[in-house]
Amino acid sequence: MSWFKRKIAVDLTVNNAVVGERIIINNKNQNDKVLGIFMSEGKSLTPYEVHVIYEKNHVKTPITSIRRSISNLTFIDKLTMTSDSRMGGFGKPNYTWKLKTN
């Protein structure tokens, strides 16, 4: 695994730190949240569909950031692009992505 791929994989994990007898779990980053959307939906989604779900549950963010997270997750083999496409929010066809099964 290359350094870049390993760095992204590390960034996607939830870091735990033990302080006294308490365990503090750091906040999830955007990649974790996008991956969580795919896991909770359990179906293939377009970046636009992920963006709509993301903004319902989290802060407003540009769709390009959602696309970047999907690209990062695809690069580290968490998601895979399908050959299916659906109409996106801007009237253009969008490919769909789904969780990669091992």
C-alpha positions as CSV (number, residue, x, y, z in Angstrom):
1,M,0.0,0.0,0.0
2,S,1.4,3.4,-1.0
3,W,2.0,6.1,1.6
4,F,-0.8,8.2,0.2
5,K,-3.3,5.4,0.3
6,R,-2.1,4.4,3.8
7,K,-2.5,8.0,5.0
8,I,-6.1,8.2,3.7
9,A,-6.9,4.8,5.3
10,V,-5.5,6.1,8.7
11,D,-7.5,9.4,8.3
12,L,-10.7,7.3,7.9
13,T,-10.4,5.5,11.2
14,V,-11.8,6.9,14.4
15,N,-8.9,7.7,16.7
16,N,-9.4,6.6,20.4
17,A,-7.5,8.3,23.2
18,V,-7.7,7.0,26.8
19,V,-7.7,9.8,29.3
20,G,-7.8,8.5,32.9
21,E,-10.6,6.0,32.8
22,R,-12.6,7.8,30.0
23,I,-12.3,7.0,26.3
24,I,-12.6,10.0,24.1
25,I,-13.6,9.4,20.5
26,N,-12.7,12.1,18.1
27,N,-15.3,13.5,15.7
28,K,-15.7,11.8,12.4
29,N,-14.4,13.5,9.4
30,Q,-16.4,14.0,6.1
31,N,-15.1,10.8,4.6
32,D,-16.4,8.8,7.5
33,K,-19.8,10.6,7.3
34,V,-20.1,9.9,3.6
35,L,-19.1,6.2,4.1
36,G,-21.8,6.1,6.9
37,I,-24.4,7.3,4.4
38,F,-23.6,4.5,2.0
39,M,-23.7,2.0,4.9
40,S,-27.0,3.2,6.3
41,E,-28.7,3.5,2.9
42,G,-27.6,0.0,1.7
43,K,-27.9,0.8,-2.0
44,S,-26.1,2.6,-4.8
45,L,-26.2,6.4,-4.7
46,T,-25.2,9.3,-6.9
47,P,-23.0,12.0,-5.5
48,Y,-26.0,14.3,-5.7
49,E,-28.1,11.9,-3.6
50,V,-25.3,11.6,-1.0
51,H,-25.1,15.4,-1.0
52,V,-28.8,15.8,-0.2
53,I,-28.7,13.2,2.6
54,Y,-25.4,14.8,4.0
55,E,-26.9,18.3,4.2
56,K,-30.0,17.0,6.0
57,N,-27.9,15.5,8.8
58,H,-24.7,17.7,8.8
59,V,-23.6,21.2,7.8
60,K,-24.0,22.7,4.4
61,T,-21.1,21.7,2.1
62,P,-20.3,22.0,-1.6
63,I,-21.1,19.0,-3.8
64,T,-17.5,19.0,-4.9
65,S,-16.5,18.1,-1.4
66,I,-18.9,15.2,-1.4
67,R,-17.4,14.1,-4.8
68,R,-13.9,14.3,-3.4
69,S,-14.9,12.1,-0.4
70,I,-16.4,9.6,-2.8
71,S,-13.2,9.6,-4.9
72,N,-11.1,9.1,-1.7
73,L,-13.3,6.2,-0.6
74,T,-13.1,4.7,-4.0
75,F,-9.3,5.0,-4.1
76,I,-8.9,3.1,-0.8
77,D,-11.4,0.4,-1.9
78,K,-14.3,1.3,0.4
79,L,-16.6,2.2,-2.5
80,T,-16.9,1.1,-6.1
81,M,-18.4,2.9,-9.1
82,T,-21.2,1.1,-10.9
83,S,-22.2,1.3,-14.6
84,D,-25.6,2.6,-13.6
85,S,-26.5,6.3,-13.8
86,R,-29.4,8.5,-12.7
87,M,-30.4,12.0,-13.4
88,G,-28.6,14.4,-10.9
89,G,-29.9,17.6,-9.4
90,F,-28.5,19.7,-12.3
91,G,-30.2,17.8,-15.1
92,K,-27.1,15.7,-16.0
93,P,-26.7,11.9,-15.6
94,N,-24.6,10.9,-12.6
95,Y,-22.9,7.5,-12.1
96,T,-23.7,5.7,-8.9
97,W,-21.4,4.2,-6.3
98,K,-21.9,1.5,-3.8
99,L,-20.1,-0.2,-0.9
100,K,-17.4,-2.5,-2.1
101,T,-17.9,-6.1,-1.1
102,N,-14.9,-8.2,-0.5
